[in-house]
Amino acid sequence: MQTLPRISTTEMEVTSIRLERELKDRLKSLAGNRGYQALIREVLWQYVQQKSEDNSPQISRQDIRVSMAATAEQEERCALTGLVIRPQEAMLLGLTLSGEMVPLSVDSLSD
């Protein structure tokens, strides 16, 4: 995924959110040393980028370890180009260096 610029926590606004204890514990476990609040910010930024009209790439081509053919079951956005992949359209699934599966348009890995 695209690395977000790191800013000081003093430049951030304080927000209160209520989480189920189990969710918070699982987030802490997933976050490891970086902390669950940083993980929550990352997840929220990924969601905002995915849902926004901004078509900027989420990852770079070098982040893809392997790709496999697939068919979109719902509308997706190519993680490399930001182009829309329509339902029932041929696509690729890319496995990233971080172990995430991301949608890719068929031509997105071509030279």
C-alpha positions as CSV (number, residue, x, y, z in Angstrom):
1,M,0.0,0.0,0.0
2,Q,1.0,3.6,-0.5
3,T,3.0,4.9,2.4
4,L,1.4,7.9,4.0
5,P,3.6,10.8,5.1
6,R,4.4,10.6,8.8
7,I,3.3,13.6,10.8
8,S,3.8,14.4,14.4
9,T,0.9,13.3,16.7
10,T,0.9,16.9,18.0
11,E,-0.3,18.0,14.6
12,M,-3.3,15.5,14.7
13,E,-6.7,16.1,16.2
14,V,-7.8,14.0,19.1
15,T,-10.9,11.9,18.4
16,S,-12.7,9.5,20.6
17,I,-14.0,6.3,19.2
18,R,-15.7,3.4,21.1
19,L,-14.5,-0.1,20.1
20,E,-15.5,-3.5,21.4
21,R,-12.8,-4.9,23.7
22,E,-12.3,-7.9,21.4
23,L,-11.8,-5.6,18.4
24,K,-9.3,-3.5,20.2
25,D,-7.4,-6.5,21.4
26,R,-7.3,-8.0,17.9
27,L,-6.1,-4.6,16.5
28,K,-3.4,-4.5,19.1
29,S,-2.3,-8.0,18.2
30,L,-2.2,-7.2,14.4
31,A,-0.4,-3.9,14.9
32,G,2.5,-5.3,16.8
33,N,5.2,-2.7,17.7
34,R,3.7,0.2,15.7
35,G,0.6,0.4,17.9
36,Y,-3.1,-0.1,17.1
37,Q,-3.9,3.6,16.7
38,A,-1.4,3.8,13.8
39,L,-3.1,0.7,12.3
40,I,-6.5,2.3,12.6
41,R,-5.3,5.4,10.9
42,E,-3.8,3.3,8.1
43,V,-7.0,1.3,7.6
44,L,-9.1,4.5,7.6
45,W,-6.8,6.2,5.0
46,Q,-7.0,3.1,2.8
47,Y,-10.8,3.2,3.0
48,V,-10.9,6.9,2.1
49,Q,-8.5,6.4,-0.8
50,Q,-10.5,3.4,-2.1
51,K,-13.9,5.3,-1.9
52,S,-12.7,8.7,-3.1
53,E,-12.8,9.8,-6.7
54,D,-9.1,10.3,-6.5
55,N,-7.6,7.7,-8.9
56,S,-4.1,7.9,-7.5
57,P,-2.3,4.5,-7.3
58,Q,-2.3,2.7,-3.9
59,I,0.8,0.7,-4.6
60,S,3.7,0.5,-7.1
61,R,4.4,-2.3,-9.6
62,Q,7.4,-3.3,-7.5
63,D,5.1,-4.1,-4.6
64,I,3.5,-7.0,-6.6
65,R,5.1,-10.5,-5.9
66,V,2.7,-12.6,-8.1
67,S,-0.5,-12.1,-10.0
68,M,-3.2,-14.5,-11.1
69,A,-6.2,-14.3,-13.5
70,A,-9.6,-13.6,-11.9
71,T,-13.0,-12.2,-12.8
72,A,-14.5,-9.3,-10.9
73,E,-17.7,-10.1,-9.0
74,Q,-18.3,-6.4,-8.1
75,E,-16.8,-3.1,-9.2
76,E,-13.2,-2.7,-8.2
77,R,-10.4,-0.2,-8.7
78,C,-7.0,-1.2,-10.0
79,A,-4.5,-0.7,-7.2
80,L,-1.9,0.4,-9.7
81,T,-3.7,2.6,-12.1
82,G,-6.9,3.5,-10.3
83,L,-9.0,2.5,-13.3
84,V,-12.4,0.9,-12.6
85,I,-12.8,-2.8,-13.2
86,R,-16.4,-3.6,-13.9
87,P,-18.4,-6.7,-12.6
88,Q,-17.7,-9.8,-14.7
89,E,-14.7,-8.1,-16.3
90,A,-11.4,-10.1,-16.5
91,M,-8.9,-8.8,-14.0
92,L,-5.8,-9.9,-12.0
93,L,-5.3,-10.4,-8.3
94,G,-1.9,-9.3,-7.2
95,L,-0.2,-10.5,-4.1
96,T,1.8,-7.7,-2.5
97,L,5.0,-7.9,-0.6
98,S,3.0,-7.3,2.6
99,G,0.8,-10.3,1.8
100,E,-2.3,-8.4,0.7
101,M,-4.4,-9.4,-2.4
102,V,-5.2,-6.3,-4.5
103,P,-7.3,-5.9,-7.7
104,L,-5.4,-5.2,-10.8
105,S,-6.6,-4.4,-14.3
106,V,-5.4,-6.9,-17.0
107,D,-3.0,-4.4,-18.6
108,S,-1.7,-2.8,-15.5
109,L,1.5,-5.0,-15.3
110,S,2.3,-4.7,-19.0
111,D,5.4,-2.7,-20.0
